[in-house]
């Protein structure tokens, strides 16, 4: 049986940019424009049946000099088939926008808010994209590699 | 007759509220006593776990993981170490695997005990809370004996565990299990058919199977809706494939089913612990006995230690808190890999190889260096799938550590469960979520 990431590459040769398999974690990097169709395909195709979006996060590649800088990482799990697949989308710093998956998986709502909060990556089509762990007045996005860990924030008073 | 003007009322539940297990804020819009809309605000306990993890070495993340789910910290330790071991491609010893399983299951019991005890207390059953805390105390005493701490345990190491189980642990553990079972039986007779409790829990906080899956909910919460997903069964790690246990599932996805699932899971965890105690390999079994060639470095070490003993005539003084972490236990507890596992303290303090090895592991820029790559490792936490996503850039510091906290997604789905219900039902529903602030906000 071919591996999931290879099957995905065969089915979407134009949209899957890169596949790799490290320690058994199958990964496919897809183009940003193809994220929604690919995700829908993963959810509905009988061979994949990825019905759970387990995790959604991002990695800032500044320290490793990645081009483009950010990777948004999705971990999918299929309850019926008991398999996992990691999907990644790469975005530039000055165009850090990714289509939102909230239509397909409502849990993406909070996960995407967290990624916006921590990395400053916007999600197009998100109904309520605001900070979740930090407060609204916070400056910057703390998990970016160029955010100094000991940076002080301006004090804010109580709202009215 | 003139119509009375009515309007809805906004009510803040939290951030600091007696019935909130952590600091979280629920903004509820009320129509009388009915919740018509609600919004959950989190982040009050954010302490930059993921950012802090990038600052130190791989070993230095372990103490931070204690503080994620502080009711069952051992499972976090195990999850993080398994993720890094997967990244390195390291296989740990059998005894260490069994110890990790025993400790994880005991932690799961403490977590469920706290959850049920606290939610019962909020419904007025204070006796149950005291009973549960009494049972938890038996297990905490065990954990304290093994790890030296009750809460901030930092017990596992990458490549094994910190120290061996103390002498007589198996018997004490069996005693604690018996005592816990007695208490669970008492609690069962107090709650399960209790009219007041059942009325407050049944058909309250219902979530459908589809919604639970759409929200990525796992653990007892998902199982109460009838899905038998358990990471220990779906993708067995450590030695779970060798143990016999059942996965309790509910039917309705309401608070009462979640209570029943948790009660049964505790029994299953105790069963797992008993089996693991029976199967755990005993005694120091050296990895390279007859037939196997001893690695040259190890042979040199052995010779040199012997010479030093002869010269000094006394064994090196070691820290008195090293219980269980003595050199003779190392071969059974820690993986045989000098690039990952700290040397025994006897070596560090008595010969140059041990000292150099220790130095290379501890000093900045020298520590554990996994290859470039990324892994995701899920374990079954007390609240559901606890996943660690670790990215390495080949240096001695983790490039990125991400935790998938199980109660984050449940909190995201909380408005589904409380909207349309009564204001007073927020309390039992929220109690059954078992929100742990440390893990939710990181």
Interface residues (C-beta under 8 A of the other chain):
Chain A: X22 X23 X25 X27 X51 X52 X53 X54 X55 X57 X59 X60 X63 X64 X73 X75 X79 X82 X84 X86 X105 X106 X107 X109 X110 X118 X131 X132 X133 X134 X135 X142 X143 X147 X149
Chain B: X42 X43 X46 X48 X50 X51 X52 X54 X55 X86 X87 X89 X213 X214 X215 X216 X227 X229 X234 X235 X373 X374 X375 X376 X378 X385 X387 X389 X391 X393 X399 X400 X402 X404 X408 X409 X411 X412 X413 X441 X442
